Amino acid sequence: MSASTAVRTDDGKKGDAPIHASAPAPKLAHLALKKLTIAAALLIVVFFGAALWLYGSLWHNATRTHNLGVAVVDFDGASVGSALLAAVQTLNGRPNAPTFHVLDPSSISQDEVLDKVFDGTYWGAIVATAAATDRFEGALASDAAAQSYNASQALLYAGLEVRYATAWSGFVLPSLQQVIQTTNGIFRQQEVAPLLASETAYSGAAIDVMLNPVSSTYANLTPFPQGTKAVLNTVGMVFPFLYQFFFILMLNGLFLALGVYKGMSLRRHVKYRLAIGTIWTILTSLTIVAWALMFSENFRSTLPAKNFFALWTVVWVFCMIILDTFDTLTTWIPPQFVPYCTIVIIMTSITAVIMPIELSNDFFRISYAFPSHATWSIMITCLGNGAVNTLKRDAPILMAWLIVGKLAVFFSLRRRAQQGVALAEVKNSPPKAPEQADGDNVLVGKVGV
């Protein structure tokens, strides 16, 4: 609101004097500094709180690696399998190592073990292959068998590179490799050392077998070789928020400046917003998916077309949820507080996807209900050709957020429409005559909007 005072000049004419004309500049500067101090202090508090949420979710996450399960199966049933189980026992129970679940080989096949890793039941698996010990003993008994012996066939370990690539390479994969090294060491100590200490003569090929008796083969069930994979669930998740936030600011700013809201009916308002929001989110979600696949190196050629459209769809839904959220916030929250809310929304959303929730404190399991986590989980399934399929959990979460968002936008638009009608009535009402005060020298005008 602005105010003006009408004054009579010496020649009898009236002129306008600013309301702050008599206020000294130092007082205005003091008022500005006071308001700036309050806003800056609030900004620090909001940033500090959001950072606490982010850093708190990652605090001591290595000590919760035991929440990640790894399947172990001994299909060998002899010395190699025994060495594997002994190696697993040296790591099992440590908080900074995955929990190794030893499965009964009579109740599961090797392919079924890999299927359990693919569907997300386990983060990885390591098995002693069938007849591994027999192949080793056969290599010692026959020079021809020794020359064709392949130590990497003794053990098989598997995992999903696409499932939180940072967590896989930082927490699970090193533990599996440590188990393999320990298995090799135990086998050499228990089986190879006595053979070398004996007086039995072995061929050169057999000696080579005993020097490296046990190795492994890695089965990467969902190869994800692109260098940008570390960005997808970190910085890459910020772009949808920036897209929608700045767009809603431009949309509201232009509509207000051009007077679009004045006298516009709710029905027409809803049509405008639905059309504009749908087109915008389709375009922005397409660009986000395009970035992810443009720099995917050799991965893009292995992604089926249906997976691309599924990926685009889930990102589009996520963008609509974000747009509806900001549209609602800018309606009901004073403009000066919108940036603070935006900071909190972005930081908590990124926290929900940057690392597996299993590695965070139980308090942060609330992140399962966030649309960002549901979106990233479905993206893992799309990028992994069906791996870790949690659609039964995540699709309803996204749908619930979308429905609530659309309802909130409807009530927000109704409020904007009501404000537009009220604004039109004020603008169309005739101006009131100024009141004349008693006295010869001063005429006081009313405060205007």
C-alpha positions, -999 to +999 in steps of 0.1 A: +000+000+000+012+036-006+001+068+010+003+104-002-004+138+014-019+167-006-004+201+004-014+236-007+015+256-022+020+293-021+003+298-054-028+280-042-021+248-062-020+214-046+010+190-049+018+155-036+045+150-010+058+114-002+049+099+031+086+094+039+096+129+028+101+140+064+118+107+075+156+109+076+176+085+055+194+069+085+161+058+099+151+041+066+185+024+064+181+012+100+147-003+092+161-020+061+190-035+080+167-047+107+144-065+082+175-079+064+189-093+097+157-111+104+155-126+069+191-136+069+188-152+104+158-172+092+177-182+061+205-196+082+181-215+104+163-230+074+196-240+057+210-254+089+179-275+095+179-288+060+216-296+062+210-315+095+184-336+077+208-344+049+240-350+069+220-368+096+208-394+071+244-402+061+259-401+096+276-434+104+260-450+074+288-475+071+279-490+105+245-499+091+258-519+062+246-550+080+211-540+069+220-550+034+216-587+028+238-610+007+229-646-002+256-674+003+251-709-011+276-738-010+268-759-041+302-776-039+297-794-006+334-800-002+366-781+005+359-750-016+325-746-001+338-751+034+364-724+028+337-701+016+315-706+046+345-701+069+353-669+051+318-656+054+318-663+092+348-640+096+328-610+083+292-619+094+280-599+123+302-569+117+283-536+115+303-524+085+297-555+064+266-569+048+247-596+066+254-629+048+224-653+047+236-689+041+209-707+021+203-744+019+216-757-015+190-784-016+162-759-016+174-735-042+192-735-075+220-712-087+196-695-112+171-689-084+198-673-063+205-649-091+168-642-095+165-632-058+193-607-063+176-594-095+143-589-078+159-571-049+155-597-021+193-596-017+219-569-026+243-596-038+251-632-038+282-654-037+282-692-043+306-720-044+299-737-077+291-774-080+321-797-082+346-769-076+367-791-053+365-820-078+379-798-106+408-787-084+416-823-074+413-834-110+438-807-120+464-821-096+459-856-108+462-849-146+486-826-163+461-820-191+434-811-166+458-788-148+466-769-180+429-763-187+420-755-150+401-723-146+403-710-110+376-684-117+350-712-120+352-720-083+332-690-070+305-669-086+294-636-071+266-613-084+251-579-079+231-551-094+252-521-105+221-500-113+207-503-077+223-473-060+256-476-078+275-457-051+262-479-023+269-511-044+305-501-052+312-486-018+296-511+007+286-544-009+311-551-037+342-546-014+328-571+011+322-597-016+357-593-029+370-596+007+351-628+011+367-642-021+402-633-010+396-648+024+382-680+008+413-683-013+435-678+017+416-704+039+416-729+011+454-726+005+461-729+042+438-759+048+442-778+015+472-765-005+497-761+022+497-798+033+501-808-004+531-786-009+546-798+024+543-834+013+570-852-007+546-857-037+560-846-070+538-823-090+541-810-126+546-774-133+510-769-144+498-785-111+521-761-091+505-732-109+470-745-100+480-747-063+494-712-064+460-698-074+435-725-066+404-704-060+392-673-079+358-660-090+336-648-118+315-617-115+279-617-128+268-581-132+230-586-135+223-550-145+253-534-162+253-497-158+286-484-172+278-448-178+300-422-160+269-400-151+253-427-130+265-410-098+246-378-109+212-393-115+201-397-079+220-366-066+223-334-086+201-348-113+172-349-089+174-312-083+166-302-119+129-312-117+125-288-087+143-259-104+123-264-136+089-262-118+098-236-092+110-210-117+082-217-141+055-212-115+072-179-105+071-168-142+035-180-147+021-162-116+042-131-122+030-127-158-006-135-150-007-109-123+012-083-142-012-086-172-043-088-151-053-123-163-067-132-129-092-103-129-127-116-134-116-150-147-140-178-138-128-208-118-136-232-146-116-212-172-088-209-147-086-246-142-086-252-179-057-228-184-036-243-156-043-279-166-033-273-202-002-252-194+010-275-166+006-307-186+025-293-216+052-279-195+058-310-174+058-332-205+085-311-220+107-308-189+104-344-180+115-353-216+146-331-213+155-347-179+153-382-193+172-371-224+201-359-203+202-392-185+204-411-218+224-387-240+255-394-218+248-430-211+278-442-232+270-478-243+240-482-220+215-465-242+217-491-270+206-518-245+176-500-232+143-511-248+120-484-262+093-494-237+117-488-208+124-453-222+087-444-223+082-459-188+111-438-176+096-407-192+062-413-177+074-416-141+095-385-144+065-367-159+043-377-129+071-365-106+073-332-123+035-327-121+036-334-084+064-308-079+045-282-100+013-287-081+033-284-048+048-251-058+015-239-072-002-245-039+026-230-018+027-198-038-011-195-032-013-199+005+021-190+018+033-153+018+059-147-010+087-139+014+085-174+029+083-194-003+121-196-008+125-211+027+099-238+019+115-245-014+149-251+003+134-276+027+115-295+000+145-299-022+169-309+006+146-335+021+137-349-014+174-354-023+181-370+010+155-396+002+173-408-029+210-401-024+217-434-005+196-465+004+173-458+033+186-490+049+219-472+056+202-444+075+188-442+110+153-457+114+139-421+118+146-415+081+124-444+070+098-417+066+115-411+032+098-441+018+067-419+016+084-391-004+076-389-041+113-385-049+121-419-034+092-436-052+103-420-084+139-431-081+129-466-072+108-469-103+136-454-123+159-482-111+134-507-123+132-490-157+170-487-161+176-522-148+151-539-172+128-549-144+152-552-116+141-545-080+105-541-090+087-522-062+058-508-083+033-523-059+047-499-032+058-469-052+031-465-078+003-460-052+026-435-034+030-414-065-006-417-074-016-405-039+007-375-041-007-367-076-043-368-065-036-347-033-017-322-054-045-318-080-070-313-052-048-287-035-043-269-068-081-268-074-087-251-040-057-228-047-071-218-081-105-212-065-088-188-041-070-171-069-103-168-088-120-152-058-091-128-054-093-119-091-130-111-088-124-089-058-095-072-075-116-065-105-144-050-084-119-027-066-104-015-100-138-009-115-152+011-085-153+049-090-126+069-071-137+086-039-134+124-035-106+134-011-116+147+023-108+183+031-094+190+065-101+221+086-075+248+081-063+269+053-030+253+045-033+215+044-056+191+025-053+154+036-059+127+010-070+091+017-046+062+015-048+045-019-040+009-029 
